[in-house]
Amino acid sequence: MSTNKNSNRIEVPEAKQALDQFKMEVADELGVPLTNGYNGNLTSYQNGSVGGYMVKKMIEKQEKEMSNK
């Protein structure tokens, strides 16, 4: 894994659109009023909950895929 100071870098640029859509779906599920663009009006807790839940769902999906092999 490469080391880069920007931890928000997308490792697979082709996945950007899908990740953005996933982020919006998660925000909607959590009731966080996330918009495309500037979201400085949201609290750190709100923004963090979206990212945290995204990671949780990705890990769950990967665990399911690994258990089926």
NORFENWO-V610757 format. One record per run of one state. SS is the DSSP state (H for helix, E for strand, L for the rest). FROM is the first residue (numbers start at 1). TO is the last residue. If there is no record, write none. Layout:
# NORFENWO-V610757
SS,FROM,TO
SS,FROM,TO
This chain:
# NORFENWO-V610757
L,1,12
H,13,30
L,31,43
H,44,67
L,68,69
